[in-house]
């Protein structure tokens, strides 16, 4: 299975005190610190809030890589040193008891993502399925089902999770659940378009940003994302 390492799970404000950027990392990738430094400095400048970068790793080897301070700059002078807050199988427990899943579904979802390549992942997913069946389908469980699907999407465990979705959690295939997942994908793709444009130095007005965010057509958003790599203005992108 192809190993990719750049799944942004969330960018959120915590009590208006700081911003938290959460990314799932499936393998060591020395290109990520460049992107991470951009996220941190861009969000710090835009919102005037401290920024914490959280990297969620699928295995011990990736966690060890992400924990090592990452130096950016020239060989003879370090300009920036990144210290991500790393979560992985080394510091997140393997949740294999459905009772614990019911009590703390966010921790169970995090357990699935951080142990995605560990031997316990099968038991973790079984426990999560049992716990979610007890909790039933609602906005909260739908959110964490989608979070797990995104968080382990580049691992072999993703196929196991899809099978559970097709059988044990088939009630999540309802029209409302599918619309919610489609909306989440569209919102994530829209933010990807804006990040690429701003990273390339393309000016984006608030009106243009709102137009991009308001689009829920996944094909249109995919086309915009491809074009965002080449256009010189946001008008050219949207024309």
N, C-alpha and C positions, 0 to 999 in steps of 0.2 A: 504494500500500500504506500502511496506517495506520502511523504512526511513533509508537512508544512508547519510553519511556526509563527503565524501572524494573525491570530483570531482575536480581535477586540471584543470583549464580552460586555464591557460597560464603561461609561464615563459619567460619573455622578457627583453631585455636590452633597457633602455630609454636613447637615445642620448649619449651612452657610459659613462654615469655619474652614473647610478645605475641600479640594477636589481629589477624587480618587479615580485613576485610570486602571482598569483591570484587563489583563491580556492573558490568554491561554497560550502556553508555549510547549510545542510538542517535541522539539529537539534543539540542540545548541545551534545558534545561527548568529554569526558575528556581524551580520548586517542590522540586527535589531537595535543595538544601542544607538545607532544614528537616528532611527525612527523614534525611539523612546525619548531621547534628548529633545527632539522636536516637540513631541506631545507635551512634555513637562514644561518647556520654556514657552511654547505657544499659549498653553492654557494659563500659565502663571501670568503672562503679560496681558492676556485678554480679560481674565476675571479677577486679577489682583488678589488671588488666594493661594495659599500653599498647596502644592500638588504632591500626592503620594502615588507612586507607580507600583502596582501590585502585579506580580508575574506568577501565574499558576502553572506549575510544571507537571507533566504526565508521568515522570519517572525520576529516580534518584540521580541519574547521570545529568539530566537536564537541569535539575534543581541545583546540583553542585556548580554547574557552569553559570547559572543565573545569579548565584549567591556571591560569586567572585566580583569585587569592585571592577567596574568597566571604565577604562580611561579613554577619553577622547581628546584629540589634539595632535600635536606633532610628536615625533619620536623623542625629541629632546625637551618637550614641554607639554604637560597635561593641562588642558583648558577646562575640562569638565570630568568629574568622576561620578558615575551613576551608582546608586546603591538601592536597587529595587527591593521591595518587601516580597520575599519569595515564599510561596506556599507550595508544598509538594508532599510526597508520601513520607518524607522525613519528619514533618511536623503536623500533618493532618491525619487523624485516625481513620482506619478502615471501618466504615459503618456497615455492619452485616446483620443488624437486628432491626426488624421492621418497627418495633416499639420505639427505638431511637429515631427512626425516620419520621414517624408520626410526631414525635416531640420536637424534632429539630430538622425540618426538611432542608433549610439552607445549608446546614452542615453536611447532610447526606449528599446533596448535589455537589458540594465542594469535594467531598470524599470520592465521588465517582470520577470527577475530572482529574484529581491529583493522583489517583491510583489507576488511571486508564490503561497503563501498560504493566501493571503489577499483577501478580497471581491472584489477588483477592478481588479483582474487578468483577468476575462473574457473580460471586456471592453478594457483592455490594449492589449490583444492578437488580438481582433477585429481591433483595431486601427493600430496595427503593420501590420496585413495582408493587410489592405487597403493601408497603406503607401508603403509597399513593392510592391504591384501590380502597384502603380504609378511609382515607381522607376524602375521596371522591373528586369529581371534576369541578373545579372552580377557577377563578382568575389566578389565585396564588399557585395552585398545583400546575396549571397550564404554563405559567411563567417558568417554573423550575424544570418542567419537562422539556421546554424549549431550550433552557439554559444548558441542561445536560447534553441535549442533542448537539448544540453548537460547540460546547466545551470538549467533547470527545470525537468531534466529526472527522478528525484526521488520524484516528487510531483504529485498530482492528475491532475495538470494543463497540464502535459505532454500528456495525452490522448486528451485533447482539442486541443493542438497544432498539434498532429498527424492528427486529423480530418481536421484541416485547411490545413495541408500540402497535404492531399489526395484530397481535393476539391478546395479550394480557391487558393492554391499555387501549383497546380498540375504541373505547368511548371518547378518546381524545381525537378521533378522526371525524368528529362532528363538524358541521359547517361552521359553527361559531369558533371552534378551536382552530380550524384550518385558516379562517380569516385572521385570527389573532396572530398565528405564526407568520402568515404572509405579511401582515402589517409590521411585525418585528423585523422581518428580513428587509422590507422596503426602507424602514427607518435607518437600519444599519447601513444599507447601501447608499442612501442619501448622505449620511455623515461621511462615508468613505469618499464620495465625490468632493465634498467640501474640504476634507483634509488634504486630498491630492492637490486641489486648486491652490489652497493657501500655502502648501509646502512649496509649490512651484512659483510662488509670488504673484499669482493671478488675483487681482482685486475682486472681492465678492461683496456686493452690497447686501444690506439686510433684506431688501425686497427679493433679490435673486436667491439668497439663501433660503428664504421662506418658500419660494416657488419650488426649489429643489426638494426641500423637506416635505412639501405638500403632495409631491408625486408618489403614488402608490403603485404605479405601473412598473413591475420588475424589469421588463424588457427595456423600457425607456431609461430606467436608472442604470441598467447594465451598459447601454449605449453611451450614456453620459459619462460613466466611469471610464470607459475606453477612450473617449474623446478628451477627457480631462487631462490625459497624459500629453496632449499635443497642442491644445488650443492656447491662444495668447490672450483671450478675454472671455469673460463669462457670457457676454452677448453672443460670441461665436459658438460657445457651447450650446446655448439654448436656442439658437436660430434654427 
